[in-house]
Amino acid sequence: MNRLLLISAFVAVLVAMVAADGNVIVLSPENFDTVVDGTKTVFVKFYAPWCGHCKKLAPDYEIIADTFAGSKSVAVAKLDCDVHKDLCAKYDVSGYPTLKVFAKSTEPKDYNGMRSVDEIVTFINNNAGTNAKVKKAPSNVVDLTPANFDQVVLDAKKDVLVEFYAPWCGHCKKLAPDYEILANTFANDANVVIAKIDCDANKEQCQKYEVTGYPTIKFFPKGNKAGEKYEQGRDVETFVSFINKNAGTQRVKGGKLLPAAGRIEALDALVTKFVEGAKTARTEIIAEAKKIVETLAADVKPEGKFYVKVMESIQKTEAFVATELARINKLLQGTISGKKSDEFSKKVNILEHFGKK
C-alpha cells in the first residue's frame, strides 16, 4: 500500500470513530446522521456550555449514559448548540437544555418530564422497550476520619486532595457532583487520592489543619505533607489541570488520557525519520530505537517497546497503523478494565503519531 493510500485509510479510521465524553456520545454535523440513523433509540441533550441548568444536569446525564453503556438499542448523546447552531435550529431548539428522544426514528419527540435520573431512564426504557436499571457507580472519593486520616493523607507515596466540608454548607453541596467526577477521573491513578472529611463530625481534625470556612480544599503532595491550600477554580477542568501539573498525571475530565500520554520524545523524533525518510534507512532506525528503549525507566519501557513493534510491523505491511488503530479502538468500545483502557489509549496515541507523519 503506498503512502497516499495509508493516509486515506488512517483518515477513514478517524472519521469512523464516534467522539464521546465518558459514555455520552458527542454529536456534530459529521456524525449526527450516523448515530441518529433510525436503528436504535437515541436520547439527545441539546445544550449550551454557559447554561446553568445544563451544568446542573451534566453529572446526572453521565449516570444516565452509564446506565445504557454497552446497549445496542439505546444511545445517550449531547449536542453543543453554541458550536452547531444550524443543526440545533433544524430541531427547533430554542432553550437549554432541550431533551429529545429519537425512538428508532430520525424524527424526534420532546421530553418534557422531570430531570431526575430515574424519570429520564424510565422514559428511555418506555421508548426503547428496554428495562435498564440505573447504574450509580460507587464513589471514588475517599471518606476520611481521624482513624484513617494520617494513613491516607500523609502517605509519602501519594498526592492527596482533601475537601474539608460541612453537610449543611451550600457551596459544599454545589461542589459535590463535580468532586465525584474529579475522583472518577483519577480512579486509575493509584498514587492520586481525592478525599473529603466531614468537619461537623470531626471538628478537632479540621481545627488541626486551621479550617475556618467550608469548603476548604487542601493539597497534600508527596513532598509536602503539611498541606497547601488550594485556591484555584472549582470547576472539574481546573482541578484536573492542577493535579496533572502537580502529580505528573495525564488525564482529561472523565478519566481518559491526554494525547501525549504514552509518547516518548526521543522515539517521536525517530518516528519522523522512519516515516518520512528513505525506506533503506529503516533497519538502522529500528536498531537506534531499541537502544533508546534499553535506557528507559521500567514504567515507560512497555510504551518504548510498542514504538519498536510498530516500526517492525510497518516494515512488513504499510497498512499496519490503520488496521491496528481500528482493532484497538474497537476493543476500547467494549468492557475492559481501567488498566487495559490506559494501555490501549497509550497505544492509540503512539499509532496516531505514526499516522500523522
Buried (B, 14 or more C-beta within 10 A) or exposed (E): EEEEEBBEBBEEBEEEBBEBBBBBBBBBEEBBEEBBEEEBBBBBBBBBEEBEEBBBBBBBBBBBBBBBBEBEEBBBBBBBBEEBEEBBEEBEBEEBBBBBBBBBBEEBEEBEEEBEBBEBBBBBBEBBEBEBEBBEEEEBBBEBEEEEBEEBBEBEEBBBBBBBBBEEBEEBEEBBBBBBBBBBBBBBBEBBBBBBBBBEEBEEBBEEBEBEEBBBBBBBBBEEBEBEEBEEEBBBEEBBBBBBEBBEBBBBBBBBBBBEBBBBEBBBEBBEBBBEEEEEEBEEBBEBBBEBBEEBEEEBBBBBBBBBBBBBBBBEEBBBBBEBBBEBBEEBEEEEEEEEBBBBBBBBBBBBBBBEB
